[in-house]
Amino acid sequence: MLEVNLLTAILAALVLFLFALQSLGHELELKFKTQLKTLLEKATKYPVGGIFAGIFGTGIIQSSTAVSVLCVSLVSGGILSLGQAITILMGSNIGTTLTAQLVAMKVSNAAPFLLVLGYFVNFLPGKAGVWGKPIFYFGLLFFGLNMLSDVLGQFQHHPLVREYLLSDISPYWGLFVGIILTILLQSSSITSGLVVVFASEGLLQLDVAIPILIGANVGTTTTAILASFTLGVDARRTAIANFMINLAGLIIFLPFMSFFTNAIESLDLDISHKVANAHLAFNVITVVIIFPFRLKLANFLIRRIK
C-alpha cells in the first residue's frame, strides 16, 4: 500500500511539473513570439549572431522545440535562409540546457515565493499584470520539481531501483531511453530537468544520465520534422538539418563517451551540477565542431532534398 501511495505521489508531481513547464512555455511564447521572430531575423545577419539568438530565444521560452518549429516556418516563408536557420538551431541546442542548470542550482527553493508573487502580480493593471502568469507557472514548475525530488528520495534504497536503475546499464540503452522519452514528452528541457532530479536523489548514475541527455537532443528534433511535412521543401530541409546536427553530436561523442564521463566525474561538484554541466558541455562542443561546416550542410541538403 505504501508503494502504491509513493508511485501515485511521483505521478502527481510529474504531472504538475509537465503542466507547469508546458503552460510556462505557452505563456512566454504568446507574449514574445513576435519579438522572438524579429530577433531571429535581425540576429542572423551575422553567423555568430544566429547562435546567440538561438540561445537567448530558447532560454526565454524554455523550448528548443518551439524555436525549431519557428525556424522551419521562417525558412518556409523565405524570411531566413537554410544556413541562417542552422546557426539558430545550433544556439537553440545550447539554450535548452538552461533548465538543467536552474534545477542544479536549486532555484526551486524559491518556488513558494514565485507562486505567491505571480498570483498577486496577475491582478496588477496594465503591462505589469501580464507577467503574473509566467511568474506563477515558473514557481509551479519548481514546486513540482521539489515535490518530485522529495518523493523520489524515498525510493533510493528500494530493491527494484537498485537492481535496475543503479546496476550496470549500457550507454546505448541510455541513448534509447533519452530519445524515446523526449519523443513522448516533446521536450528535451523536461527530460534534462528530470534527469538532474533523478541523479540528485541517487536514482541515476552519471554514466547513465549522460547518454540519456545526449539521446534527448536527438529525440527533440522529431516535432520539427513532423511539422515540416505540411510545409514546403525548405521547411523539410531545415527540420532534417536540425536532426543531422544532433545526430552528428551523438556520433562524435559515442567513441569518447567513457572519456567524457570520466572527465565530468572528476569535477569537484555535486552530481546534479555534473549532469547539468555535461549537458551544456556536450552541446557547446558539438556546436564548435559543426559550426565551420554549416554552409556545407546547407548545400548538401539543398542538393539532396528536391
MOUR-V511061 format. One record per residue. SS is DSSP state (H for helix, E for strand, - for the rest). Layout:
BEGIN
SS + SS
END
This chain:
BEGIN
- + H + H + H + H + H + H + H + H + H + H + H + H + H + H + H + H + H + H + H + H + H + H + H + H + H + H + H + H + H + H + H + H + H + H + H + H + H + H + H + H + H + H + - + - + - + H + H + H + H + H + H + H + H + H + H + H + H + H + H + H + - + - + H + H + H + H + H + H + H + H + H + H + H + H + H + - + - + - + - + - + H + H + H + H + H + H + H + H + H + H + H + H + H + H + - + - + H + H + H + H + H + H + H + - + - + H + H + H + H + H + H + H + H + H + H + H + H + H + H + H + - + - + - + - + H + H + H + H + H + H + H + H + H + H + H + H + H + H + H + H + H + H + H + H + H + H + H + H + H + H + H + H + H + H + - + - + - + H + H + H + H + H + H + - + - + - + - + - + - + H + H + H + H + H + H + H + H + H + H + H + H + H + H + H + - + - + H + H + H + H + H + H + H + H + H + H + H + H + H + - + - + - + - + - + H + H + H + H + H + H + H + H + H + H + H + H + H + H + - + - + H + H + H + H + H + H + H + - + - + - + - + H + H + H + H + H + H + H + H + H + H + H + H + H + H + H + H + H + H + H + H + H + H + - + - + H + H + H + H + H + H + H + H + H + - + - + - + - + - + H + H + H + H + H + H + H + H + H + H + H + H + H + H + H + H + H + H + H + H + H + - + - + H + H + H + H + H + H + H + H + H + H + H + - + -
END
